Amino acid sequence: MSVKAFKLVSAVEREMLMGDKNYINIECIECCGKNLYIGTNDCFIYHFLLDEKISTAGKITFAATKQLHKYLGLKKPVSELKAASALTRLLVLCDNTITLVNMMNLEPVPTGARIKGAVTFAVNENPVSGDPFCVEVCIISVKRRTIQMFMVFEDRVQIVKEVFTPEQPCAVAVDGYYLCLALTTQYIILNYNTGVSQDLFPYCSDEKRPIVKRIGRQEFLLAGPGGLGMFATVDGISQRAPVHWSENVIGAALCFPYVVALDDEFITVHSMLDQQQKQTLPFKEGHILQDFEGKVIVATNKGVYILVPLPLEKQIQDLLASHRVEEALVLAKGARRNIPKEKFQVMYKRILQQAGFIQFAQLQFLEAKELFRSGQLDVRELISLYPFLLPTSSSFIRSHPPLHEYADLNQLTQGDQEKMTKCKRFLMSYLNEVRSTEVANGYKEDIDTALLKLYAEANHESLLDLLVSENFCLLTDSAAWLEKHKKYFALGLLYHYNGQDAAALQLWVKIVDGDIQDSTRSDLYEYIVDFLTFCSDQDLVWKYSEWVLQKNEEVCDWCKKYHTHLAVLYLEAILQLKSVTTDKCTETTDLLFKLRSLLQKSDLYRIHFILDKIQGTDLHMESAILYGKLEEHEKALHILVHELKDFHAAEEYCMWNSENRDTQYRRKLFHMLLSVYLSPGTPDCALVMAAVDLLNNHATEFDAALVLQLVPDSWSVQLLSPFLAGAVRQSVHTRRMTQAALGLAQAENLIYKYEKVKQRGAPILLSDKKVCQVCQNPFCEPVFVRYPNGGMVHTHCAANRHLNSNMTHHSSSSSNQT
């Protein structure tokens, strides 16, 4: 997919270089800072100063000012130019000779130092000598299969090594002691210090022009077979995937994170991060492409152009605007090396947040959540999309420039109620996860108030859990919202949490009296009694004592009272022992056994009351039993599996909770337990093994078809072989029993058909002259009862008549024959 990564800008026009001399062609270029050098086919070197200009609109242009030109006097093309800025020298290859000239006046050094017999050369940008006042140069010699290493000083040159190659070299790049060579039929890495070589891959120099380019420390870019740009290290391996470029590529350059390639008609831009082609620029007659200190220059025979990279931040924003999130994130990560650390962190966090909102708008909630977390999103940015969720007192102002293009959730979903519901569910889940993390610091009131509003609007069971635990819900906003949605019991809990017990009791009493409607708790009277029992405000207790006594006559259940009291006594004794010692003594164990037995076997205690007592303690098994009594099996199983990690207890729970219940109920519990084991989240080997054991040990308790849809595709058949064998055995047994039942039913049906044929006999004629043997009235419709003795009566007469002994067995039939 295309990205506008570069813009092609002219640097040196044809007229500036050659005027009307059409025979002059550009052979090579070199750029060092603002200094641009051009070598031509008529043995001239031109020196220009490049001045970069940026307009108010951000447009970049280059103004080239010609400094001087120099004729070398050899009547041969200038083949290559390389600047050695530390020496203020320009290395010029012409007529197989490398000459040292002054960078400023282009005059040869007075000593006449030069290197003869060079076909081509490369400068070692990772020198090994350690001398800052020399440049290491590697040349391909005119001598067959020979490479020579030189040290070039300000006014002299010194040969330091000569090595021989197995084939004639065509191109070379150097890094430290390592040479990357294109030979006649293959690329190799050669350590010129040790003589050890490493073959890379083959290619044919007769068919295509080799490319060997150093792109970083101990890494090279090569033109490989099949139109591939191959990366290779000095160890002979590739640490990056290749890029796909043209079969006819003639030049390559690097401008991280892009590789730029040149062929006969185009300049193509390829990402080193995902290996995709990102941009194509038409460019005919190009024959030079090189990068100089991050500046990419391309040239035809007549002109020089610069590929100006667009700022990476703009490229990333363009990708985000096109909703190409993955590409934007890949590019942003790759930009780390080009941007100062602090600036990058700020930029990258914002990009993650923008990407999160793009995924959110596409309902990709898992991806959005991860991006919001990684980008450390101010959660109020997300809440502000939902109308009326932020408290009226909130001072939050959205980020500028904005992180997304949406005014609110209505615009984002375009009024689609189903999408809106999904978005609200996501926010519920996300706020619930982050409210206890560092993300909530400073925003706890905004988060909890928004969460309360969402729970109330959706009639979510977690509303009460939020209000009975530590929370930061703002009273004014929350109370109005709960009243709007008729959540009066929850409103009472809010008042109680904020120290307004009188307001809470007033609401709850109105619910019990029927003045307002709220079915949240069926045992609200008992809840109020317990609330008053532990209330420290004696005036409030006396105020409602008469009301309690009056209501007590209507709803008192003494058995319930005693069972509840016994459970409370057990509970208080256990908690007292636990507060004294952390060791589980015999007395504590006995009391726990008695309490669990009572909770399991009795149905006469007040479940919600005991559950509230247990909240905040470590009595997880007891909590699970109570949730089971409330038919909230998923909560119970979650406690047993995730908090107690007692998988055997979870299986036992399914067994005793389904006693005296039908098969479907038991199957439902076992499927719930399996779902808890396999619920999405952090993979847990213990849960996986528990799920496998559950299936293999209780195969008959499951619907095999549903199980196969639920278990991960990665599970092997061998892992589930006991379950599958049991399921098949059960299926075969069920099929055989069904066939037997079907056979018996068919036999019984055959008997009935036989009896019906026997009873039918000859046709019965009914006319208006026939009369009922009971009432002696004629038949008005063709519906009657016939006795075995042949007598016919009205159906209503037959129903009201007590038949005598010889008429005890009869059959009824109807006929349309007259």
C-alpha positions, -999 to +999 in steps of 0.1 A: +000+000+000+014+034-009+029+059+014+042+093+004+077+089+020+098+111-004+094+140-027+117+144-057+133+179-058+157+192-085+191+202-072+213+210-103+197+218-136+212+209-169+220+245-179+240+251-147+262+221-155+267+220-192+249+249-208+245+241-245+271+213-245+250+183-251+279+159-252+286+164-215+272+136-192+272+131-155+293+101-146+295+102-108+285+124-078+297+130-042+281+150-014+297+161+018+277+185+039+266+213+016+294+205-009+282+187-040+308+173-065+300+161-100+323+141-123+316+142-160+325+122-191+348+149-204+372+147-174+358+177-154+349+180-117+323+205-108+319+219-072+285+233-061+272+245-028+237+233-020+215+256+001+183+240+014+153+264+017+119+258+034+090+280+024+063+292+048+041+264+035+068+239+044+079+232+008+116+223+005+137+235-024+175+235-031+195+263-046+228+251-061+256+277-064+285+268-087+319+273-070+344+262-096+352+234-120+384+216-128+397+198-158+419+168-150+436+167-184+432+130-190+405+130-216+388+101-197+355+101-178+357+108-140+345+074-128+342+079-090+344+106-064+348+101-026+352+129+000+376+125+029+364+155+049+389+149+078+417+154+053+399+180+032+406+158+003+386+145-026+395+110-040+390+111-077+391+079-099+399+086-135+417+064-160+423+036-134+441+061-111+429+076-078+441+111-074+440+132-042+427+167-048+419+196-024+382+197-016+380+235-019+402+244-049+402+210-066+440+211-071+460+179-068+481+176-037+516+190-042+532+156-036+513+141-064+502+112-042+480+088-061+469+051-064+474+035-097+457+005-113+423+009-096+391-004-114+368+008-086+373+016-049+354+019-016+362+039+016+361+020+049+336+038+071+345+015+100+383+019+099+406-004+118+437+018+120+425+041+147+443+071+131+419+100+127+441+116+100+440+088+075+413+072+054+413+034+046+406+026+010+399-007-007+404-010-045+397-036-071+430-038-089+435-040-126+455-071-118+433-101-121+415-113-090+433-088-068+421-066-040+444-040-024+440-021+009+456+014+012+459+040+039+454+075+025+469+105+043+467+142+036+496+141+011+506+104+007+492+069+003+504+036+017+495+001+007+488-022+037+474-054+022+470-073-010+446-103-012+435-126-040+400-137-048+388-170-063+371-151-092+374-117-107+357-091-084+332-066-099+321-045-070+332-041-034+321-026+000+342-026+031+335-026+069+364-030+093+384-061+082+355-074+061+350-070+024+317-078+007+326-087-029+306-093-060+326-118-080+319-131-115+293-157-103+286-151-066+287-128-036+312-135-008+323-120+025+361-119+029+381-111+060+412-095+044+431-098+077+427-135+082+419-145+046+388-164+057+359-161+032+322-170+034+301-177+003+267-158+003+247-167-028+252-170-066+244-144-093+254-139-129+274-107-135+269-111-173+231-108-169+227-080-143+247-053-127+259-062-091+250-040-062+271-041-030+263-015-005+273-011+032+242+000+051+254-002+087+279-016+110+289-051+097+258-053+074+255-050+036+227-047+010+231-068-022+212-073-054+201-109-052+185-133-077+148-130-085+145-093-080+154-094-043+173-069-023+192-092+002+207-082+035+238-099+048+261-095+078+298-101+080+290-135+094+273-145+062+237-145+076+207-123+070+189-107+100+163-090+079+138-103+053+146-093+017+128-065-001+113-072-035+124-047-061+128-047-099+147-073-118+165-044-136+176-025-105+207-005-112+212+014-079+202+013-042+204+037-013+194+036+024+173+062+043+161+044+073+135+029+076+135+028+038+155+012+010+154+032-022+159+014-055+165+027-091+157+010-124+153+022-160+119+039-154+112+042-117+124+050-082+108+026-058+107+029-020+107-002+002+102-005+040+129-023+059+104-029+087+077-049+068+095-054+034+065-038+015+069-014-014+056+019-002+061+044-030+068+046-067+082+077-084+085+078-123+121+086-131+135+079-166+171+078-177+184+076-141+217+059-137+230+071-103+214+066-069+234+072-037+229+083-001+252+107+017+248+111+054+210+106+052+206+126+020+195+105-010+206+119-044+196+105-078+210+117-112+204+113-149+231+120-174+221+157-174+207+166-140+209+160-102+179+155-079+174+150-042+148+127-027+135+147+003+120+125+030+087+136+044+088+138+082+081+104+098+055+119+120+036+131+090+039+097+073+025+081+104-004+105+107-012+099+070-013+062+076-035+066+107-058+089+087-062+060+062-069+036+092-037+016+084-030+010+120-005-018+117+016+000+092+016+032+113+027+013+144+055-005+125+068+028+111+065+045+145+086+017+162+112+020+134+114+057+139+129+052+174+165+054+161+160+087+143+142+106+171+155+117+206+143+093+233+120+117+252+105+131+220+099+096+207+082+085+238+057+114+237+051+109+200+048+071+203+023+072+232+001+096+212+003+073+181-008+043+202-037+063+216-048+074+181-045+038+169-066+027+198-094+050+189-093+037+153-096+001+165-123+011+189-144+028+162-141-005+142-153-024+173-120-042+176-121-039+214-093-062+224-069-044+201-081-011+213-078-020+250-042-031+245-033+001+226-050+023+252-030+006+279+003+007+261-003+044+252-012+052+288-044+069+276-061+094+300-092+072+304-114+104+304-106+107+267-126+075+262-153+083+288-159+117+271-172+099+240-202+087+260-227+115+266-234+124+303-210+098+318-184+123+330-195+141+362-208+176+357-181+188+380-153+173+358-128+198+345-116+175+317-108+189+283-100+167+253-065+165+239-055+190+213-049+182+185-077+156+189-069+119+191-099+110+169-125+126+147-157+118+166-178+141+186-195+114+206-207+078+206-238+087+186-217+100+157-192+070+159-220+044+158-242+065+135-271+057+158-268+019+156-281+007+189-264-027+187-230-011+182-237+014+209-245-014+233-213-032+224-193+000+230-209+005+264-201-031+274-165-025+264-163+006+285-177-012+315-151-039+312-123-014+306-132+009+335-136-021+358-101-033+349-083+001+352-101+015+382-077-002+406-045+005+386-022+035+382-042+046+352-070+057+375-047+079+397-062+114+398-094+103+380-110+079+404-142+100+408-146+103+371-140+065+365-163+052+393-191+076+386-190+067+349-190+030+358-219+034+381-239+051+354-231+023+329-241-004+354-273+013+363-283+019+327-276-017+317-292-032+349-258-049+355-254-071+386-220-054+393-237-022+404-242-035+439-207-049+441-194-014+432-215+003+459-207-021+488-169-019+482-145+010+483-156+035+456-153+071+446-187+077+430-197+113+433-229+115+453-248+142+434-243+129+399-247+092+410-278+098+431-296+116+402-286+088+378-298+060+400-331+077+407-336+083+370-331+045+364-353+036+394-324+018+412-336+028+447-320+000+466-286+008+450-293+045+458-297+035+494-264+018+494-248+050+479-263+070+507-251+045+533-215+046+518-216+084+521-228+083+557-264+092+550-281+062+567-313+080+573-318+087+536-309+051+528-335+036+553-361+060+541-357+047+505-357+010+515-388+014+537-406+029+508-397-001+487-410-026+513-442-006+517-447-006+480-445+032+476-417+028+450-409-002+429-375-020+430-372-057+429-335-059+435-338-077+468-367-100+477-355-101+513-353-064+517-372-064+550-347-088+565-319-067+551-333-036+569-336-055+601-300-066+600-290-031+590-307-017+621-292-044+642-257-032+635-266+005+632-247+027+657-273+055+654-297+047+682-321+075+672-324+059+638-330+025+653-358+038+675-374+057+646-379+025+626-384+000+654-422+003+654-423-002+616-401-033+620-425-048+646-455-041+625-440-057+594-426-086+615-462-099+621-466-102+583-433-118+572-418-134+603-404-169+597-390-184+629-372-213+612-355-189+590-345-167+620-329-197+639-310-211+609-297-177+601-287-171+637-269-205+639-250-197+607-240-163+621-227-179+653-206-204+634-193-175+612-184-153+642-166-181+660-146-190+629-135-154+623-126-150+660-104-180+659-088-168+626-080-134+641-062-151+670-041-176+650-032-180+614-028-218+618-058-239+610-065-256+643-089-286+649-116-263+663-115-241+633-117-271+610-147-285+629-165-252+628-159-248+591-172-283+584-204-276+604-209-242+587-205-257+553-228-286+561-255-261+573-251-239+542-253-268+519-282-287+534-304-260+548-327-238+527-341-218+556-314-192+563-312-158+548-287-162+520-280-126+512-275-117+548-249-145+553-232-136+520-228-100+531-213-112+564-187-132+545-178-105+521-142-093+527-131-125+545-111-155+532-141-178+534-142-184+497-156-219+498-185-207+519-191-178+494-192-204+466-219-224+484-240-193+490-238-183+454-248-218+445-279-214+467-287-182+447-283-201+415-254-179+406-233-208+396-208-189+375-197-168+404-194-199+426-173-218+401-151-187+394-143-186+432-135-224+433-114-223+402-096-190+402-094-181+439-092-214+456-078-233+426-096-264+441-106-282+409-118-313+428-141-290+449-154-275+417-164-309+403-180-319+437-199-286+436-215-296+402-224-330+417-241-319+449-258-289+433-274-312+408-287-338+432-323-346+427-323-325+395-327-336+360-299-346+336-301-312+317-295-293+349-264-314+358-251-310+322-256-273+324-234-271+356-206-292+341-206-271+309-204-239+331-173-254+349-157-262+315-164-226+303-147-213+335-116-234+328-115-223+292-125-187+297-103-162+276-075-146+294-039-154+304-032-190+295-029-213+325-016-248+321-032-259+353-066-248+340-061-265+307-052-298+325-082-294+348-104-290+318-089-321+302-094-341+334-129-329+337-138-340+302-121-374+305-135-382+339-170-371+333-176-377+296-213-387+301-221-353+317-213-333+285-229-327+252-200-338+229-210-315+200-210-284+223-176-295+238-159-298+204-170-263+196-157-250+228-122-266+232-092-250+214-083-262+179-048-269+192-059-298+214-050-332+201-073-362+197-050-382+219-054-356+247-092-361+247-093-398+238-110-409+271-136-382+267-142-390+230-144-428+238-169-421+265-189-398+244-191-423+215-200-450+240-228-429+254-240-419+219-241-455+208-260-465+240-284-436+235-289-446+199-296-482+208-320-473+235-338-450+212-340-477+185-354-501+211-380-475+223-389-468+187-393-505+180-416-509+210-436-479+200-440-492+164-452-526+177-477-509+200-489-487+172-493-518+150-515-534+177-536-503+179-540-502+141-551-539+142-577-532+169-589-502+149-594-523+118-613-550+138-636-523+153-642-507+120-660-536+103-688-529+078-697-493+070-723-476+093-752-457+076-766-426+094-796-407+082-820-381+095-845-410+103-822-426+128-827-415+164-804-416+195-811-446+217-807-424+248-827-392+241-847-405+211-839-374+191-826-375+155-790-368+146-783-333+134-746-338+125-725-367+114-708-372+148-719-400+171-709-428+194-715-465+185-716-493+210-704-528+203-740-540+203-747-517+173-765-489+192-758-453+183-761-423+206-752-386+206-717-379+219-731-357+247-756-384+257-728-410+259-707-387+281-736-382+306-749-418+306-737-444+331-731-475+310-744-508+321-721-538+325-725-550+290-716-516+277-684-510+298-661-514+268-669-492+239-652-473+211-659-439+196-656-431+160-669-405+135-679-410+100-688-389+071-707-417+053-745-410+051 
